[in-house]
Amino acid sequence: MDRSTRQDGSSELSRRAALRAGAVLAFGGAAVPLAGCGLLDRDEPPPRPDPLAPLIDEALQLATGLRAAATAHPDLTDRLVPLAESHESHATELTRLVGATAATPSGSAVASSAAPSADPSATLTALRQAERAGRDAAARACAAAPAERAALLGSVAAARATHLEALR
């Protein structure tokens, strides 16, 4: 910076140096709002999804599969609809715990779970396999979860175990 020396030996900024400093501050200050709008931000990775998100989707898939099976086999409705409602309740509570918006199963998951067999016995077998996989996933999540989540996950795993019995 341009400094001038006064007769008493002290230095002060020249008028020209002060104007330059003001211009730098003015233009530098204009760049700050640009940084806030994302033009100058570095690419940050998106936040990682909650580890319980797959359980929400799985619960909704199981509910969809159970409802589709109940529609295809009306004689099984009394057994299957309460199980579907249980899964929907689990999805609601898991969604609340995660703090996500209401989840809906993906289109391919619905399509695969909503195609029950013409044979009620084969349909029940497929539903038992899905429930078993769901129970195992919930049990693994429960074992890995912090204490504030473990109680709900344990309840989900236990409910899925009872669903296996109801589907015999």
C-alpha positions as CSV (number, residue, x, y, z in Angstrom):
1,M,0.0,0.0,0.0
2,D,1.1,3.5,-0.6
3,R,2.0,5.1,2.6
4,S,3.2,8.6,3.1
5,T,5.5,9.6,5.8
6,R,4.7,12.7,7.7
7,Q,7.2,15.1,9.0
8,D,6.9,13.7,12.6
9,G,8.0,10.3,11.3
10,S,4.5,8.6,11.6
11,S,3.0,7.0,8.5
12,E,-0.5,7.2,7.2
13,L,-2.4,5.7,4.3
14,S,-2.5,7.9,1.2
15,R,-5.8,8.9,-0.1
16,R,-5.2,6.8,-3.2
17,A,-4.4,3.7,-1.1
18,A,-7.5,4.2,1.0
19,L,-9.6,4.4,-2.2
20,R,-8.0,1.2,-3.5
21,A,-8.7,-0.6,-0.2
22,G,-12.3,0.6,-0.3
23,A,-12.8,-0.7,-3.9
24,V,-11.3,-4.1,-2.9
25,L,-13.7,-4.3,0.0
26,A,-16.6,-3.3,-2.1
27,F,-15.9,-5.8,-4.9
28,G,-14.8,-8.4,-2.4
29,G,-18.1,-7.9,-0.5
30,A,-20.0,-8.5,-3.7
31,A,-18.5,-11.9,-4.1
32,V,-19.7,-13.0,-0.7
33,P,-23.4,-13.2,-1.8
34,L,-22.3,-15.2,-4.8
35,A,-20.7,-17.8,-2.6
36,G,-23.9,-18.2,-0.7
37,C,-25.9,-18.9,-3.9
38,G,-23.9,-22.0,-4.8
39,L,-21.8,-20.5,-7.6
40,L,-18.6,-20.8,-5.7
41,D,-19.4,-23.7,-3.4
42,R,-17.5,-26.9,-3.6
43,D,-19.4,-30.0,-4.5
44,E,-20.3,-31.7,-1.2
45,P,-21.6,-35.2,-1.3
46,P,-25.4,-35.5,-0.6
47,P,-26.3,-36.6,2.9
48,R,-26.3,-40.3,3.4
49,P,-29.7,-41.9,3.7
50,D,-30.8,-43.1,7.1
51,P,-29.9,-46.8,7.6
52,L,-33.6,-47.5,8.4
53,A,-34.8,-46.2,5.1
54,P,-34.7,-49.7,3.5
55,L,-36.8,-51.1,6.3
56,I,-39.5,-48.5,5.6
57,D,-39.6,-49.5,1.9
58,E,-39.5,-53.2,2.8
59,A,-42.5,-52.8,5.2
60,L,-44.5,-51.0,2.5
61,Q,-43.6,-53.7,0.0
62,L,-44.7,-56.5,2.3
63,A,-48.0,-54.6,3.0
64,T,-48.5,-54.3,-0.8
65,G,-47.8,-57.9,-1.4
66,L,-50.1,-59.0,1.4
67,R,-53.0,-56.8,0.1
68,A,-52.5,-58.1,-3.4
69,A,-52.6,-61.7,-2.2
70,A,-55.7,-60.9,-0.2
71,T,-57.3,-59.5,-3.4
72,A,-56.3,-62.5,-5.4
73,H,-57.4,-65.0,-2.8
74,P,-60.4,-63.6,-0.9
75,D,-60.5,-66.6,1.3
76,L,-57.2,-65.5,2.8
77,T,-58.3,-61.9,3.4
78,D,-58.9,-62.4,7.2
79,R,-55.4,-63.7,7.6
80,L,-53.5,-61.3,5.3
81,V,-55.1,-57.9,5.8
82,P,-54.2,-57.6,9.5
83,L,-50.6,-58.4,8.6
84,A,-50.6,-55.7,5.9
85,E,-51.9,-53.2,8.4
86,S,-49.2,-54.2,10.8
87,H,-46.5,-53.5,8.1
88,E,-48.2,-50.2,7.3
89,S,-48.0,-49.3,11.0
90,H,-44.3,-50.2,11.1
91,A,-43.6,-48.1,8.0
92,T,-45.4,-45.1,9.7
93,E,-43.4,-45.5,12.9
94,L,-40.1,-46.0,11.2
95,T,-40.8,-42.9,9.0
96,R,-41.5,-40.9,12.2
97,L,-38.3,-42.2,13.8
98,V,-36.2,-41.4,10.7
99,G,-37.9,-38.0,10.3
100,A,-38.6,-38.6,6.6
101,T,-41.6,-37.8,4.6
102,A,-44.2,-40.5,4.0
103,A,-42.6,-43.3,2.0
104,T,-44.1,-45.2,-0.8
105,P,-42.6,-48.4,-2.3
106,S,-40.9,-48.2,-5.6
107,G,-42.8,-49.2,-8.7
108,S,-40.7,-52.3,-9.4
109,A,-41.0,-53.4,-5.8
110,V,-44.8,-53.1,-6.0
111,A,-44.9,-54.9,-9.3
112,S,-42.9,-57.9,-8.0
113,S,-44.8,-58.1,-4.7
114,A,-48.2,-57.5,-6.2
115,A,-48.2,-60.6,-8.5
116,P,-49.5,-63.4,-6.3
117,S,-49.6,-66.9,-7.7
118,A,-52.9,-68.5,-8.7
119,D,-52.2,-71.2,-6.2
120,P,-53.0,-70.0,-2.6
121,S,-50.4,-72.4,-1.2
122,A,-47.6,-71.0,-3.5
123,T,-48.7,-67.5,-2.6
124,L,-48.4,-68.2,1.1
125,T,-45.0,-69.8,0.6
126,A,-43.8,-66.6,-1.3
127,L,-45.2,-64.4,1.5
128,R,-43.4,-66.5,4.2
129,Q,-40.1,-66.1,2.3
130,A,-40.6,-62.3,2.1
131,E,-41.6,-62.2,5.8
132,R,-38.5,-64.3,6.8
133,A,-36.2,-62.0,4.8
134,G,-37.9,-59.0,6.4
135,R,-37.6,-60.4,9.9
136,D,-33.9,-61.1,9.4
137,A,-33.3,-57.5,8.1
138,A,-35.2,-56.1,11.1
139,A,-33.2,-58.2,13.5
140,R,-29.9,-57.1,11.9
141,A,-30.9,-53.5,12.1
142,C,-32.0,-53.9,15.7
143,A,-28.6,-55.4,16.6
144,A,-26.7,-52.5,14.9
145,A,-29.0,-49.7,16.1
146,P,-28.4,-47.3,18.9
147,A,-30.6,-47.9,22.0
148,E,-33.2,-45.2,21.1
149,R,-34.0,-47.2,17.9
150,A,-33.5,-50.7,19.1
151,A,-36.9,-51.0,20.9
152,L,-38.9,-50.2,17.8
153,L,-36.7,-52.4,15.6
154,G,-37.0,-55.3,18.0
155,S,-40.8,-54.9,17.9
156,V,-40.7,-55.0,14.1
157,A,-38.6,-58.1,14.1
158,A,-40.9,-59.8,16.6
159,A,-44.0,-58.9,14.7
160,R,-42.5,-60.3,11.5
161,A,-41.7,-63.5,13.3
162,T,-45.3,-63.8,14.4
163,H,-46.4,-63.1,10.8
164,L,-44.5,-66.2,9.8
165,E,-46.7,-68.2,12.1
166,A,-49.8,-66.6,10.8
167,L,-48.8,-67.5,7.2
168,R,-48.4,-71.2,7.9
